[in-house]
Amino acid sequence: MYPSTRNGNFGQYDALPTERPLRNDGSSSQFYNPPPPSSFRTQLGLSTILKRRRRYKSTSIALFVIIFVLLGLILNNLLKSWLDDPVRWSPGDFVFTDPSYPRPAYLDKSLSTPLRIRLAIMSRVDEFERRQVSRDAVLSGIPSGEVQIEYKFFVGRTPRSYGSVKGWYSWVRLGVERWVYGDVVVLQELNDVPQRLSEKRYMALQWTASVPHHKYDYSMTMDSDTFCRFRTLARRLRHEFSELRPLEQPILIGRMGGHLVYLKNTVPDGNINDEDEDFVMKGPWYSYPLGIGYMLSSNITETIFTADPPLPHHINYPSDDVMIGAWVAGLKLFHDPTILFETTLEHSPPPQHRVYPEPYFPYAVDTKVIDDKIGWHDFKNRGANEGPIGWETACVHRMSPKEMRAFREMEEIRQEWDNSYHTMYPPGGRTDAGQTAYSPLPTDVEAAGFDINDTFDSSPTLKQRLAHITKNPLFRPIVISFSVLLTIALFKAFFSGQPSTAAVTPPSLAIETPDPRPTLVPNPPQTKEKDMSMWRPDAFAFASTPRPAYLDKPLPKPLVIRLAIIARVDGFERRQAMREAVLAGVKADDVRIDYRFFVGRAKDGVEGLNTKLRLVKENHLYNDVVVLDQFRDVPERLSEKRFEAIKWTNSIPHDQYDYSMTIDSDSFCRFSALARRLQHTHPDLTPREQPIMVGRMGKHQVYFQNTIADGNENDSDEDYFIAGPWYKYPIGIGYMLSSNVTQTILSIDPPVAHHINYPSDDVMIGSWIGGLRYLPDPTAVFNTTERSSAPPSPAHLPVHPKPLLPYIVNTTVVDDKEGWHDVREESTKDTERPIGWDSVCIHRMKVEQMRSLRGMEEIKGEWDAVLD
């Protein structure tokens, strides 16, 4: 099996973009470049340099180190821009040319006065590439006659989970970034973890309100993966919502969802525990801005920050955006004594009882909420609020850095900026036309109450900075230590996994795997007898049962499968056996497969270094292993691995494939037989239109609730669960989810629970399907368990969980006992069966058994190539 071409689509993975530390090639410039010297001249040159080494001052050393880092980063960005494939958009991503979506007239009407926005961008501490793309593709060149923006990126302090090397590396890069741009606020009192996002949002709003409210129109917050067309946004607000008066009215703008939780400030600022959360109660439903972003008028922003005590802002992810809606609703409703507010069983000990929240102010504040579904949405096929990008799209969520750059340069919108994103200047720089090119925010805060000292002041010159720093006697040893650590960090970053690819592949290519037939040459027929000692005497049933007629019937069309194989990071032999014995030679007329192996992060230290080196080599050969660097490769993280795998399977439009399939690396699948068996046993199934689950089923009754944030450091953390009606779940052999139900599952916001401890990771799949069916059903009975809350609540208490969707999704479950089973072993498990004509997925296979089964006379004709 030969490697795929690097320019081909085979092995590309584009749905789970991850931002890894940048790296360089480790080269450095020479002090001089003499002609080719003799041995004597070489020794003389080196001796001269060594004798002059004491002439170099501390400032020179510091300059050399900084230049080394900057040149490495610049070289890395240039190489990426040269080597990366261009973005290929999918059909339906844009509707600029669709006559159903004409260009509105207001886009051609200029504004009489500019819209003034104070913009806070939520970012992770290690999102260096995303911040740079936001500067280049979104913020640079905004016409000041239309929009005047002051902005900052907000990050927390580097988490301890980064380790010493990665932490130092991030610290150095962040220091350089702040030195150059001066636009990153580091909130040193907060760990940069999802649990502190609500506090990050609060401090970002605090910064926006740090100037008198009459000096700006809106306080705006958005994520770093949101692309905003600010000129379109300004014209849309002024012409479509001309009645708005942000200086005088309380206004909230964005894409809205609905919620009913209200908050009370009970956690003090400065708390150490990331999991601490303010008191939660429930009341009337209200609108809150979804994760795309939101705008608060300067009027309501000032009102929020005059509250004493401060409004509650310690809310666990993913409810950090719900917090904004809870403030706005609380300002209006807490004054009304007729409104019912109650405790919740999920956040308070039973019994449930009424509470009387204290109003934030002695008067009610009625905020005007603008739910702009057309202007604010997710990128197509990414999230529950997805939609195509058109003329009226102002803010697009869930875009990759490469897509942002490509979108900025599209002919339809590029004129909305004054300059191309390729032209970036340092702070205070000017273009040839005299226009200010890139101007970060001034640091002269006019109002007290916000600590801006941690934002870099770029006024002193670089020479003055270095002169001050190098006076310290510890400077030389620090520089030496830094150089060593930097070298280690770059080395570690290089071997942390395969580079991510953010290219968007068209559906017609994404589901096609290059034909492996030319790469596998059948061995000449062997006369020696096959080794059958690895099999039990009762391992097969081919001879005792007739061959079914359906195996010889041609298929009307090929079955299209997106296959995710769950593997251990060090399972090199198993992955190779899967490629050769299962995946190579699958007949394209029967099944079209696009597959990936999914592994977690290898161990740190020397023990994991060999694994990482082998993994890099393997991915250079096959480019089919997705390394999920966000968590360790341990059994406790299997559920998260399954969730990320399913996200990849649905990274193309769901109408372009039939099934999302997941199997373990010890499962042998006869794909041609599987396709024919599905057609024979269930000819009425339409996977692109029906919710379907196929596999070998067990039964369970736990329903998981999403309570653990992504990025959690503790491998043993698990989502809470309750008990409810019994449902079927796919046992560990594998499972197939129709593209219809896969799309439904991944459209749920917040996401379905996916932090489940092994061995319940396969129960999780059934819990999703059961939740879609029973959670919206008012007649279904749910009770607490010993793992329904922390501290544990009494079991068997009635509970009313929030539905995943507001309607029932009834999934067709196919329990195929004959087709999906374990191989015969020394046990009496009812999942074991002899391998026969109807066996399509066989579990718990050894590597040598896979190779042996592939070459058996009974089934080897199901592939185009023969393994002997």
N, C-alpha and C positions, 0 to 999 in steps of 0.2 A: 504493500500500500504506500504510494508515494504521496508526498505532501501536496497540498493544494497550492495554487499560485497565489502570491500575496496580493495580486491585483484583482483576483476573483472574489466572488461573494462568499465562497465556501469558508465556513469557520468564523465569519464576522459576527460580532455580537454588539448591537447598538442600543438596546432598550434600557440597560442599567448603567448609564454613564457614571463613572466614579472619578473623582479628582484626586490624582496621585501627586506626590511631591515631584517637582521638576528635577531634571538631572542634566549634567553635562558630561563631556568626554574626558574630563580630567586633565586636558592638555594645558600647558602654560607657555608663555612667550619666552624666547631667549634674550639675554642681555645684549648680545651682538651676533652677527651672522658672518663670520670670516669665511674665506675660501676654504676648500677641503684641506685641513691641516694634517701635518705629519704627526706621529706619536709625540714627538718632542714639542711641537707647537701646541698640541692639545693639552699636554701637561702644563706648559707654560701659561696658557690661557686660564686654566683652572686655578693655577697657583696665584695668578694675578687677582682673580675674583676673590679668592679666599683671603688674600692679604688686605683687600679693600673692604671686607665685609663690615668692619666697624664704622665705616663712614656713613652707612645707611641709618637715617634717623627713624624715630618711632613713627613720625608722620608718614614717612615713605612706606614703612611696613603696613600701616593701616590702610593707606591708599591702595597698595598692592592687593591686600586681602579683599577690600571692597570692590575693586575693579575686577578681580578674579570672579567674585560672586556675580556681579552684574553682567560680565561678559558671558558667563555660563548660562544665566537665565535668558539673555538676549539670543544666544546661539541656539538654546533649546527651543525658544519660540519660533525662530526663523526656520529651524529644521522641521518643526511640527507643521508650519504653514506650507513648507515645500512638499513634505512627504504625505500629509494627510489627504485622503480622498475628498473630493468636493461633496457638498451636501446634495443628496438627490431626494427631492421632495416626492411625497406620495400623491397619487391622484386624489383630489378632493380636499387637500390641505388648504387651498386658497380658492376664493370665489371672486377675485377681482374682475375676471373676464366673464363671469356668469351674468347674463342679462337679468336674472332674477334678483340680483343684488346690485342695483345701479349705484354709481358714485353720487353721494348726496351733495346738494348744492352748498351746504354750509362749509364744506372742506375748502372751498375756494373763496370764502369770505374772511378777510383778515380781521384781527382784533383791534379795537380802538385803544385798549390798554392791556398790558401783558398780565397774564395770570401768574401770581406769585406763590410758589410752592416751597415749603421746607420738607425735604424728602429724607426719610430714614430707610435704609436698606438693610434688612436682616440677612446676616451672612455667618457662615461658620468660620472659625479661625483659620482653617486650612484651605479655604476656597479662594486661593490666589488667582487662579485662572478665571473664575466666574467674576471676581471683582474687576479684573482687568478688562474683561469683555464688556461688563456694564459700563465702564468708563469709555471704552472705545466705540461700542456699537449703540449705546443708548444715550449717554450723557454728553458726549462731545458734540459740539456744533448745533446745539439747540438754539434756535433763533431767539435772541433776547427781546426782540420786539413782540414776541408772542408769549413766551414763557420765561420767567426768571426763577431759576432753581438754586437753592442752597441745599447741599446734600452731605450725608455722612453714611459710611458703612458701620454697623454695630456688631462687634464680636465679643465673646467672653474670653476669659483667660484659658490658656492651653490646658486641657484636662490631663490628669495624671495617667490616664490610660494610654497616652501617646508614648510613654516611656521616655527615658533620658535622651536617647539619640533623636527620635522623631520630635520630641519636645524642643530640644535645642535647635533642630533644623527649622521648625516652624517659627520659633522665636526669632532666629536670625533673619529669615525671609520676611517676617512681619515687620521687623525693625527697618529693613531696607525699604519695604513698601511704604511705611509711614514717613520715612525720610524723604522719599521721592515725591509722594503725593499729598501727605498730610491730611488724608480724608478718612482715616480709620479710627474709630473710637473703641478702645479696648476697655471693657467693663471688668476691671480686675477683681471685683467682689463676686463675680459669677463664674462658675465653671461653664465652659462652652459645650453644654449638653442640652438635648431637647427639653429636659424637664425645666430648664430655666428660661425657656423662650418667652413666657409671659412677662417675666421681669425685664428681659431684654426689650420687649415691646414697650413696656412702661417707661423705661429709661430713655428709649428713643423718642417717645412722645414728649418726655420731659425736656429733651434737647430742643425739639421743634417749638416748644412753648417758652424757650428761654429768651425770646425777644418779645417786645410788646406786640399784642395781637393785631394791632392796626397796620403792622409792617409786613404782613403776609396774608394770603387768602386761605390756603389750606395746609394743614399738616397731613402729609402722605406717608404711608408705610407700605413697602412691598418686599417680596422675597427676592433673593439674588438670581432666581431662575425665571423672573418675570421681565418681559420685554415691554416697554411702554413707549408709545408714540405720543410724546408730550404735546406736540403741536396739534395733533388730532384730538387729544384729550381736552385741550384748552378750548378749541373751537366747538367741540361737541358740547361741552358744559355751557359755554356762552350762548349757543344758538338753540340747542335742544332743551336746555333747562335754564332759560333766560331769567326765570323768576327768582333764582337763587341769589341770596345776599350773604356770602360767607362771613363778612365782618359783623353782621347784625343777627344772623339766624344760626341756630344749632342744626348742623347738617351732617349726615353720614352718607358716603357714596361708595359703591362697590358692587360686587356680585353677592347676593344674600342667600343664606340658608335660614333654617328655623331651629330654635332651641327653647328650652324652658327652665334652665338652671340659672339661679341667681347666687351672688357671692357676698360674703361678709369678711372684712379684713381681720384675720386672726393670726396670721403668721408675721412675725416682725422682720423687717429688713435686716440683712446680714446673717440670716439663718444659714447653718452649715449643711443641713440635710437637703439634698436636691429634691427629695420626694415630698417635702412638706407642702401642704396645700391649704388654702383658705377654706373656711366653712362654706358648704354648698347646700342650697335649698332649691326647691322647685316652685314655680308659679306659672303665670300665663305665658303662652308662646310669644316669641318676639323674633325679629330679624337680626341676624348677625353677619358680618362680612366673612366670606370664605377666604381660604389661604392665598388667593390671587394677590390681594392687597386691599387697601381702603384709604379713603380721604375723609378727614374730619375738618370741618370749618374752623377757622381761627377762633370763632366765637365759642364753640363747644369745647375746643381744646383748652382755652383759658378757663372755662367753667370747671372742667375736670380737675385742673391742677390748683384750683382754689379750695377744693374740698379738704376738710380737716376733721378726723384723720384721713389719710390718703385713701383713694378707692382701692379695693382689693386687687392685687396683681401677682399672687402666688398660685398659679393654676397649672396643673400638670398638662404637658403635651398629650393629646393633640387639641386640647380645649383652649389654647392660648388666643385663638382668634374669636372663640365664643365669648371670651372675657370682654371684648370691646362691645359686643351687642348687649351683654349683661349690664355694663355700665349705663348705656343709653336707655335701656328698659328700666333699670332701677331708678334713674333720675326722674322718670315719669311716673312709675307705678308705686314706689315705696310709700307715697303719701296717702294712698287710697286705702282706708281701713276696711273696705268691703272686699278687697281682693284677697284670695286665699293663697298663703305661702306655707309650704310644708317641708319637713325634713325628707331626706331620701334614704332608703334602705341601703343604697350603695355607698353612702358617705357618712351615715350616722347610725348609731346603735338603735335597734327597735325598742319600743314601737314607734311607728311613724306618727308625728304630731304636728300641730300647727305652730308656726313661728310668726313673730311680728318684727320684721326688719326695721332698723332705724333709718330714716331717710338720710340721704347724703347731704341735702340742703333743706332749709325750712320751706322751700317752695318747689313746685314741680317744674321740670324742664322737658318740654315736648319737642323731640328732635325729628326733623324731616329726614326720612330714610329714602334714598334713591337706589333702587335695585336695577342696575343697568346690565341686563342679560346679554345685550348685543355688544356692548363695548368692552366688557370684562369677561373673559372665559379662559378655559384651559386649551392647550394645543389639541388638535384633533386626535381622538382615540387615546387621550391621556387624562384620565380623571372623569369624575361624574359630571363636570360642567364643561365638557369639551365642545368644540365647534370649529368650523373652518374660519380662517382669517380672511376678513374682507375689508371694505373701505371704512366701515364704522368701528372696526376693532381698535380699541385704544390700549388695552393691557392684556397681554397673552402670557399665561402661566405654563410652567413645565417645559421650557425650551432649553435645549443644550447650548453650551457656549458656541459651538460651531454653527448651529442653526441661527443664533442671534446675529453673528457676523454676516452670514449669508442673507438673512432677512433684511438687515440694514441696507444692503447693496441692491435690493430689488428695485427695478425701474419704477414700480408703482408708488414707492414710498421714499426713495432716497432723497428726493428734493425737499423733504420735510426738515432736513438738517442743512446747516450752512456749509459744512465741509464733510469730506469723506472720512470715515472712521480711521483710514490709514494715516491721517495727518493728526498726530497728537504732539502737544508741546508741554513742556514743564510748567509748573504754576507761574502764572503771570506772563507767559509767553504770548506772542502775537503773530498773526499771519502776515503775509506780505501786504494784504489789504488793510492792515491796521486793526482787524477785528480780534477781540480777545478769544483765544483758542480754547484753552483748558484752564479753568479757574476754580480751584477747590474753595471750600468755605473759609471765610475769615474766622479767626479765633477770638475776635473781640466780642464776647458775649455781653449783651446790654442789660440783661436782667439777672438778678441773683437767683440762686437755688439750683443751678446745674453746674456740676464740677467738670469743666472742660479741660482741666490741666493735663489729662492723659492724652489729649490730641496734640500731635506734634506741631510745634511752632516752626515754620520753615523760614523765618526771617533771617537768622544768622547764616553766614556763608559757610560753605563746607570747610574751608580752611580754618575758620575760627572754631568750628566744632572740634575738628581734629586736634588743633593746638591745645584746647582745653582738656580733651580726653587724654592725650598722651603725656600730660604732666604727672599723671598718677603713676607711682613706682610699680604698681601691679600690672601695668599695661602690657609689658613684654610677655610675661607668663600667660596672661589671658589670651593674647593673640596666638601664642603657640598652641594653647589648649583648644582654642576655637578652631584653628586650622586642622588639628587632628580630628576633632569631633565632626567638622564639616566633611572631611574625607570619608569618615565612617558613615555619616548620614547619607551621602551621595551613593556610596556602595550599597547600603541597605535599601535605599529607595529603588535602585536599579533592580535588585533581586526580590522585590516585594510581590511580584506577580506579573502578569502580562499587561501591556499598556492597553488602556481602554480605547475603544473606537466609538466616536459619536456620529458616524455617518448614518444617514437615514437611507435605507435601501428600499427601492420600490417593491411593491408586493409581488410583482411578477418575477423578481429575482430572489427575494428573500426566502421563498419557499422551495427554491431549486438547489439541490446539492449536485455538484459536478459528478458526472458519471464515473464511478470508480472502476468500471470494467477494464479500461486500458491499464490501470495500475496494478491489477491483480491477474497474474498469469497462472492458469491452472497447472499444477504439477503433473508430470506424466503419470499415467496409471500405475499404481503400485500393486505388485502381486502378493506382497506380504500381508498377512492377516492383521486386521486392526486389533489394537489392544482394548479389550473390554473388561479388564480387571478392575477398573474404577467404578463399574456399575454393579448394582445389586442384581441378583437373578430376576427379580420381579420389577425391574426399573422400567420395562417397556411393555406396551400392549398393542404394538402394530400387528403382530401375527395373530392375535386372538380376536381382533375386531375388523370388520370390513372397512375399506376405504370409503369415506362419504363421497357421494356424487358431487356435492357442492364444491369440493376442492378442485375439480376439473372444469368448472364453469367460468368463463371469462367475465371480468367485471365491466359494467357499463362505462365506468370512468375510474381513474385512480383515486384512492383514498389519500387525502392530504393531511399529514400529521406533523405537528411541531413537538419534537421529542426532547424532554429534559431527563438526563440520567444523573441520579444522585450518587456521587462517588466520594471516597475518602481522598484527601489531598495526596497521600502517599500510595494510592492504588494504581501505580503505573501499569503493572502487569494486567490487571483487570480491564483497564481502559483499552489497552492494546488488544486484548482478547475480544472485547466488544466491537472494536473497529473491524477486526479481521473476520470474526466468526458470526457476527450478527448484522452489522451495518453495511459491510462491503458487498456489492453485488445485488442489493435489493432491486427487484425489477420495477423500473419506473412506470411501466404500464399498469402495475398493480397498486403501488404505494409510492408517494412522493414524500420524502422525509427531509426535514431540516432539524438537526440535532445539536445539542451541546452537553458537555459534562459540567456539573456544578460542584465546586469544592470550596471549602473555607480557607482561612489563613493558616499557613504552616506555623509550626512552633518557632519561637525565637531562639537565638543562640546558635551554637555550633550544630546542635542536633537537627534544627530545621533548615540550616543553610544548604545542606546537600539536597534536601527536598526542593527547595526553591530553585537551585541551579538546574536540577533535572526537569522541573516544571517549565522553566524558561526554554530549555531545549525542546521539550515536548511541544510547547505552543508555537515555537518557530517551525516545527515540522508540520503540525496539524492545525494549529490555530482554532481548536475546538473546545478548549477548557476555559470556563469562566471562573475566575478566582474572586470570591466574595471576601474582600479584605476587611470588611467591617466587623467580622466576627471570626473567632477561632474555629478550626475544624474539629469540633467535638460533638458527641452525640446529642448533648443538650441543645445544640443549635440546629438540629435537623429540620425543625418546623420552619425556621426562618429561611433555611436553604430551599425548602420546598416552595415557600411563598415567592422568593426571588426568582426561582425557576419558572413558576407559573407566570410571573410578570414578563419574563422574556418570551414565553410562548405566545403571549398576546401583544407582542411589540409590533405586530403588523395588523392591519385591519382584520377584524374577526370574520369578515365575509370572504377572506382569502385562504382559509384553511378549515378543515373539518373538526379535528380533535387536538386538544392539548393533552399530551400523554407524558406521564412521569413513571419511570421504573428505576429500580436499584441496579447497581453495577453487577449484581450476581443474578440478574434475570435474563433468561434467553427468550427472545421473541421471534416467532416466525411471522413476519409482517404480511407476507402474501396470504398465508392461511388466516391471519387475523382479519384482514380485509374481506376475504370471502366468507368467513364465519359470520361476521357482522351482517353482511348482505343477506346471508341465508337465514339466520335466526331472527333478525329484526329488520326486514326490508323496508319497514315503514319509518325508520328513524331518519330525521333530517337535522343533522347536527348544527347547521348554520342557522336554523330557525327554532329548534327546540332545546330546552335545558336537559342534558343527558349526562349520566355518570355510568361508566362501564368498568367492571373489575370483579374481584372476588370479595364478597361483602361479609362483614361482621355487624354486630349491633352495639349501640351505646346510647347514653342519655345525657351526657354532659354537654353544656352549651358554653363556649368560651366567650368572655367579654374582653375587648381590647383595653388593657390597663397598663401594659408595659410599653414604654417608649422605644422606638428604634434607636440604636446606638447605645443601649444599656450595656454596662460593663460586666455585670454578674451573669455568668452562664446559666445559673440555676433559677434566675427570675422567670416567673411563669404568669401568664394572664389568669385572672380570676375566672371561675366557672360556676354555673348554677346547674340544677337538674331539671329536666323537662321530659317531654314525650320521647319514646324510643325512636331511633332512626338507624339507617344503614350507613356504614362507612367502609371504605376500601381497605382491606388488610394489606400488609406490607409488600405483596407481590408487585403491585403497581396499580395504575388507574388511568382512565381516559375521561376527560371532561370535554363536552362539546364546546365549540367555539362560542356558541350562544351563551351558555352559563358561565364560561370563563370570562367573557366580556362583562357579564352582569356582576360577578364577584369582584372584579377589579374596578368597577365603577362606583363601589360603595365608599362613602366618605363620612367619617374616618374609616380607614381600612379595616377589613375583617381581622379578628384576633389571629396572631401568627407567632406568638412566643409561648410554645407548648413544650414541656419537657418530654424527652424520649422516655418510654416508647409510644407516647400518645400522639406523635406527629402525624400519623395517618388518620387517627380519630378526628384531628382538626379538620380534615377535608370533609368528612361526614357532618361535622358540626356546622360548617358553612352551609351545606346543602339543607340540613335540618333546620337551621336558623332561618333560611329564606322561606321555608315552608311554614314553620310553626310560630316564630316570634311575632308576626303580624296577626296571628289568629287569636281573637279575644277569648275563645273557648279553651285554649291550651293552658295547662297548669304548670307553673314553674315554681321551684322551691330553692332556698339557699342550701349551700353545702358548707363543709368545713373550710373550703377555699373560695368563699364568695366575697370576702373582704379581709382587711387587715386593720386591727386585730380580728381573729376569726369570730364570726357571728354564729349564733345558734343555728344548727341545721334544721331543715324541713319547715322553714318559715316561708309563707307565700311571697313571691316577688314578681314584679311586672317589668321585665327587661325592655329596653328600647329596640324596636324592630330594625333590622339591617336596611330594609326598604319599606316604604309605606304600603306595599301591596304584597300578596302571597306569590311566591314563585314555586311551582310544583314541578320538581325534577323527575324525569323518568330514570329509574335506577335499574340497571341490568346486572344481575348477580349471576355470573357465568362460572359455575363450579367446575364444569368439565374443561373449559378452556384455560382458566387461570388457576394454577395450583403449584404447590411445592414439589420438588423432586423427592423420590422415595429415599428415606433415610432410616436410621435405626430408631424409629419412634412410632407412635400410634396417633399422631395428629390427624384430625379430619381434613386438613388442608393438603395432605400428601396424596398423590395419585400416580399411577404409572404413566409414563409419557406415551401418548397415543395420537391417532390422527386428529382428534379434536383439540389437542394441547396447543395453545397459541402463545402463552406466556408461562414459562417455567421458572420458579424461584429457587434460590439457594443452590445455584449451580457453581461447581468449582471451575477454575480456568481450563483445566485439561478436559473436563466434561463438555464445556462449551465447544471446544475445537472438535472433539469427537462427535458430538451430536450434529454439528454442521456438515460433516462429511458422510453421514449415514445415507445409504442408498434410498431409504424411504422418503427423505425430505430434501436431499441436496439439490434436486431440480428446482426448488423454489427460489434459488439465487442464480444469478448469471455467471458467477465464478465459483469454482469448486476449491475448497480447502481440503488437502489431503494430509 
